[in-house]
Amino acid sequence: MKIHEYQGKQLFARYGIPIPKGYPAFSKEEARISAAKLIEETGIPVVVVKAQIHAGGRGKGGGVKLAKGGPDEAADLAEKMLGMQLVTHQTGPKGQKVRRLYIEQGLDIDKEFYLALVVDREARRVAMMGSREGGMDIEEVAARSPDKIHTLTMDPFLGLTGFQARKLAYALEMHRHGKAAFAQFVRLCHSLYDLFVKEDCSLLEINPLIVTKKGDVVALDAKINFDENSEFRHASDWADLRDVDEEDPVEFEAKKAGLSYVSLDGNIGCLVNGAGLAMATMDIIKAYGGEPANFLDVGGGANQEQVTKAFSIILKSPKVKGIFVNIFGGIMKCDVIATGVVAATRELGLTVPLVVRLEGTNVELGKKILAESGLAIQPADTMADGARKIVEATRG
């Protein structure tokens, strides 16, 4: 689950992480009022108008603008940004519609850094990464000069130790900006690690982290993703932070129905039980020359209603030219899934080719239900047989 920059900075403030002063705005007039308030409170005549979308690269895309002419200029910039389709390297060519803004005080920047925490799956630990090459071109730095990105991993029992934070500070040459900046950076690292663990984050990124000309270390950006497996611990808090306008509407509908669904770019819909089997199903479709349209795991205990919902969600994509149902019946019995497939096919008036492979508990009864349905359902004996049949059917 992703949240906006201004929400991330509100979370930063709770953990004592230094941030610039700023206010969210949802209209031109709110932007004007926020800019005037910031100028009065800080004495700084420059404010920054930032588009709020769940994607990086906003600066290059035109979603971050300086307003040096006071509240009126901030309001004019806000009017141009609100409603625009902001295209960045992370949004794709269609871009993302801007519905929220963040009006922030201007700061004199001496040096920009990159700082992030992620889950290192190979090390099975939280990793902290830092670079002196912060700013809009960090992806190019990572590709061109990976040696400029310094990484350390934390023992889950010890957490971030003092020597590790100092080691990173020296690697980023923070001592060149004075003892105060060095100490602030070390404290900030500890606060970020504390936040990452307690709030169940999967990603925490500050790009850029800056040292001002006064020698203060400040988080000028905030990108936070939460691990949705931990939602049961944060249900009420995360509900207030979720922006459904920024999420794929089909994926959000699937989530509400208790289905694990991810949209892809292919034309073969997949309905599978079990994440591992779903991944294998997509792989074998590609092996036979097809392209999966989605990842969809209905879970081990799906009922007829969920199967019907899964079909309707798959068919929301106009790219889908066929559906491959691949079920291994363990907890979920094959006759139950077969009944659900038949009911869904009739209820939705399915017109695209449908291939079904069943294996496991009550498999013969399940195959009999499909065969006697009178519907154009192609049975498959194996995964490979099913993948071959659905690829041929969609091509035909």
Residue pairs with C-beta under 8 A, 6 or more apart in sequence:
1 225
1 226
1 228
1 231
1 238
1 241
1 242
2 54
2 224
2 225
2 226
2 246
3 11
3 54
3 224
3 225
3 226
3 241
3 242
3 243
4 24
4 52
4 53
4 54
4 100
4 102
4 243
4 246
5 50
5 52
5 102
5 221
5 222
5 223
6 22
6 24
6 52
6 100
6 102
6 222
7 224
7 241
8 222
8 223
8 224
9 19
9 22
9 219
9 222
11 195
11 199
11 222
11 224
12 19
12 195
12 219
12 222
13 19
15 191
15 192
15 194
15 195
16 187
16 191
17 188
17 191
17 192
17 195
17 219
18 184
18 188
18 216
18 217
18 218
18 219
19 218
19 219
19 222
20 104
20 105
20 107
20 218
20 220
21 38
21 41
21 42
21 104
21 105
22 34
22 38
22 102
22 103
22 104
22 105
23 34
23 37
23 38
23 102
23 103
24 34
24 52
24 100
24 101
24 102
24 103
25 31
25 33
25 34
25 78
25 100
25 101
25 102
25 103
26 82
26 99
26 100
26 101
27 78
27 82
28 75
28 76
28 78
28 79
28 82
29 75
30 78
31 49
31 74
31 75
31 77
31 78
31 101
31 103
32 71
32 72
32 74
32 75
32 78
33 71
34 47
34 74
34 103
35 47
35 67
35 70
35 71
35 74
35 75
35 103
36 70
36 71
38 44
38 47
38 103
38 104
38 105
39 45
39 47
39 70
39 71
42 105
44 105
44 106
44 107
45 68
45 70
45 106
46 66
46 67
46 68
46 105
46 106
47 66
47 67
47 74
47 103
47 104
47 105
47 106
48 64
48 65
48 66
48 67
48 103
48 104
48 105
48 106
49 64
49 65
49 66
49 67
49 74
49 77
49 78
49 81
49 101
49 102
49 103
50 58
50 63
50 64
50 101
50 102
50 103
50 104
51 58
51 63
51 64
51 81
51 84
51 86
51 98
51 100
51 101
52 98
52 99
52 100
52 101
52 102
53 63
53 86
53 88
53 91
53 96
53 97
53 98
53 246
54 96
54 243
54 246
54 247
55 86
55 88
55 90
55 91
55 96
56 88
56 89
56 90
56 207
56 223
57 88
57 89
57 90
57 91
57 136
58 64
58 86
58 88
59 136
60 88
60 89
60 136
61 86
61 87
61 88
61 91
61 95
62 86
63 81
63 86
63 88
63 98
65 77
65 81
66 106
67 73
67 74
67 77
74 103
78 101
78 103
81 98
81 101
82 98
82 99
82 101
83 97
83 98
83 99
84 97
84 98
85 94
85 95
85 96
85 97
85 98
86 95
86 96
86 97
86 98
87 93
87 94
87 95
88 95
88 96
89 139
96 246
97 245
99 245
100 243
107 210
107 212
107 218
107 220
108 212
108 213
108 214
109 208
109 210
109 211
109 212
109 213
109 220
110 177
110 210
110 211
110 212
110 213
110 215
111 132
111 177
111 210
111 211
112 134
112 135
112 208
112 209
112 210
112 220
113 130
113 131
113 132
113 134
113 172
113 208
113 209
113 210
113 211
114 129
114 130
114 131
114 133
114 134
114 135
114 138
114 141
114 149
114 205
114 206
114 207
114 208
114 209
115 128
115 129
115 130
115 134
115 189
115 192
115 205
115 206
115 207
115 209
116 128
116 129
116 130
116 203
116 204
116 205
116 206
116 207
117 126
117 127
117 128
117 129
117 192
117 193
117 196
117 201
117 203
117 204
117 205
118 126
118 127
118 129
118 202
118 203
118 204
119 125
119 126
119 127
119 202
119 203
119 227
120 126
120 127
120 153
123 153
125 153
125 154
125 155
125 156
126 153
126 154
126 156
126 193
126 196
126 197
127 151
127 152
127 153
127 154
128 151
128 152
128 153
128 154
128 160
128 164
128 168
128 189
128 192
128 193
129 149
129 150
129 151
130 149
130 150
130 168
130 171
130 172
131 138
131 141
131 148
131 149
131 150
131 172
132 148
132 172
132 173
133 141
133 145
133 148
133 149
134 207
134 208
134 209
134 210
135 207
135 208
138 207
141 148
141 149
142 149
150 168
150 171
150 172
152 164
152 167
152 168
154 160
154 161
154 164
154 193
155 161
159 193
159 197
160 189
160 190
160 193
162 186
165 185
165 186
165 189
165 190
166 186
168 189
169 175
169 182
169 185
169 186
169 189
172 185
174 181
174 182
174 185
174 211
174 217
175 182
177 211
177 215
178 215
180 215
180 216
181 211
181 215
181 216
181 217
184 216
184 217
185 217
188 209
188 217
188 219
192 204
192 206
195 201
195 204
196 204
199 224
199 226
199 234
200 226
200 227
200 230
200 233
200 234
201 224
201 225
201 226
201 227
202 225
202 226
202 227
203 223
203 224
203 225
204 223
204 224
204 225
205 221
205 222
205 223
205 224
206 219
206 220
206 221
206 222
206 223
207 221
207 223
208 220
208 221
209 217
209 218
209 219
209 220
209 221
210 217
210 218
210 220
211 217
211 218
212 218
226 234
226 238
231 238
244 252
248 263
250 261
250 263
250 313
250 316
250 317
251 261
251 262
251 263
253 313
254 260
254 261
254 296
254 309
254 310
254 313
255 261
257 306
257 309
257 310
257 313
258 299
258 306
259 296
259 297
259 298
259 299
259 306
259 309
259 310
259 313
260 275
260 278
260 295
260 296
260 297
260 299
261 294
261 295
261 296
261 297
261 310
261 313
262 294
262 295
262 296
263 293
263 294
263 317
264 282
264 291
264 292
264 293
264 294
264 295
265 291
265 293
265 319
266 285
266 290
266 291
266 292
266 293
266 319
267 290
267 291
267 293
267 319
267 320
267 321
267 322
267 394
268 285
268 290
268 291
268 292
268 293
268 320
268 321
268 322
268 323
268 324
268 390
268 391
268 394
269 292
269 293
269 294
269 296
269 314
269 315
269 317
269 320
269 322
269 323
269 324
269 352
270 278
270 281
270 282
270 285
270 292
270 293
270 294
270 295
270 296
270 314
270 323
270 324
270 326
271 296
271 298
271 307
271 310
271 311
271 314
271 323
271 324
271 325
271 326
271 327
272 278
272 281
272 296
272 297
272 298
272 325
272 326
272 327
273 297
273 298
273 299
273 300
273 302
273 327
273 328
273 332
273 337
274 297
274 300
274 328
275 297
277 326
277 328
278 295
278 296
278 297
279 295
280 383
281 292
281 324
281 326
281 383
281 387
282 292
282 295
284 383
284 384
284 387
285 291
285 292
285 324
285 387
285 390
285 391
286 292
287 387
288 384
288 387
288 388
288 391
289 391
290 387
290 390
290 391
290 394
293 314
293 317
293 319
293 320
294 314
294 317
296 310
296 313
296 314
298 306
298 307
298 310
299 306
299 332
300 330
300 331
300 332
301 331
301 332
302 310
302 332
302 337
302 340
303 336
303 340
304 336
304 339
304 340
304 343
304 344
306 340
307 337
307 340
307 341
307 343
307 344
308 340
308 343
308 344
308 347
308 348
310 344
311 323
311 341
311 344
311 345
311 348
311 350
312 344
312 348
314 320
314 323
315 323
315 348
315 350
315 352
320 352
321 352
321 353
321 394
322 352
322 353
322 354
322 355
322 390
322 393
322 394
323 350
323 352
323 353
323 354
323 355
323 390
324 355
324 357
324 386
324 387
324 390
325 337
325 341
325 354
325 355
325 356
325 357
326 357
326 383
326 386
327 334
327 337
327 356
327 357
327 358
327 359
327 360
328 359
328 360
329 337
329 358
329 359
329 360
329 361
329 362
329 363
329 366
330 360
330 361
332 361
333 360
333 361
333 362
333 366
334 358
334 359
334 360
334 361
334 362
334 363
334 365
334 366
334 367
335 362
335 365
335 366
335 369
336 362
336 366
337 358
337 366
338 356
338 358
338 365
338 366
338 367
338 369
338 370
339 369
341 354
341 356
341 370
341 377
342 369
342 370
342 373
342 375
342 377
344 350
345 354
345 373
345 375
345 377
346 375
350 375
353 376
353 378
353 390
353 393
353 394
354 375
354 376
354 377
354 378
355 377
355 378
355 379
355 380
355 386
355 389
355 390
355 393
356 370
356 377
356 378
356 379
356 380
356 386
357 379
357 380
357 381
357 382
357 383
357 385
357 386
358 366
358 367
358 370
358 379
367 379
370 377
370 379
371 379
378 389
378 390
378 393
380 386
380 389
